């Protein structure tokens, strides 16, 4: 409870697709070095909220955002902020992995290259390091220059994790990152995320309650575009304050 | 029990009738779908048979590489026409490909949905303009432009760079044909390249953007490499359209049976040869067979290119699933 230092914060955040309001008046904090899991029934705005955190919402046609998202106290929607910088600070794990059409090595090196993060000599070292952090190094060290598409889907997701970490983000965003994976691969990813919270802030969207119980330090429960309840996992998952949260947790919808 | 047996019997009859009808319908549909394939085979065979007299009278190498076209003397060298086709098509691709790919990338990756919905139908409209209209436009606009502006300007470099040498006083040339063709094939290349780009999953773009890449970096490193096979196929399809295009080229390319040495030389592409001469001078021995040979050459090239691009596009579709 004492470690709740906000890393990200939303203030009166609303997002619209055309005339439809997807999320409304969301004001939450995302605590630093913890795993925050956003839960709620499908269509409640979980993914939209996540997309607001790295300005991916802007890729949708007719999408509009009101309110603020503060990263280290700075509004990422401010016109003074470069959107690529915002995205660089947050690694994204999508529902299914999308390796870039290049080799395993180049996938991890991609972000470092486009941002000019390190010299050519350091590159190989760093690629190895991030593949190790993602728990993939042992499986791919002999075929680093094979196309990434040859990996299994579970390996691809870990590759995407390594690729995201390589741009040295502060935050890892996961949009149901285990939903396309088999149980063993999913466990791999969960294990990595638990390790990574030492250095990163993790935000996950999940529709699996058990996963939320396993991983979450902090929970945000959403319903119909609004945040019903947010707080430390112990509190929200075990002693929910709101009727709706209780109903959702007991599997009523 | 007896009634039940009767009912089952009727049902069986009904069922067998339905089955019979079904199998007939299937056969009829199969026949119609087989028709295009048969047609291609028939045309190919017919051209082959009709070309036989010439193919038997002269060795193939002499026909394909011969520069002299004097039907009255029995000399049938197809090189002027083959090289004319290649020149005109090459110039067309030179102009069309970069512009088309950039247009397709812009439409697919940068333009808003509204612009896409506006521009796409316009492009399809361009594709629907009859080629003779393009031909007239070429005669009225491009040919004088080549004659009055381009040839005098670039002709000065002719000594250094022979492809700019300007010996032809008119604008009817490889360049005019190429420019008109480029405009004609552009809508096709753009349309197919655009469709191919649309098959690239949004998740792939997002993967790159999420790493803080700009749109251009995303296009360059993620989208284009993924779409490269399909874009190549779109270029090949455009190329095969250019090879076969007749009317517009015939009107502006000059139609002189020579091997062009410069973009300002007149050219005589294969389709123009066939269209201009079939039905005339048929009394000359082997002339008929020679035109059939020209058709056969054209047909085989275009067929090969089309098969190639269809296979490539199929590969793209399979990969995007």
Interface residues (C-beta under 8 A of the other chain):
Chain A: X54 X56 X59 X61 X84 X85 X86 X87 X88 X89 X90 X91 X92 X94 X96 X98 X99 X100 X101 X102 X110 X111 X114 X115 X160 X163 X164 X167
Chain B: X112 X113 X201 X203 X204 X206 X207 X208 X209 X210 X211 X212 X213 X214 X217 X221 X222 X225 X226
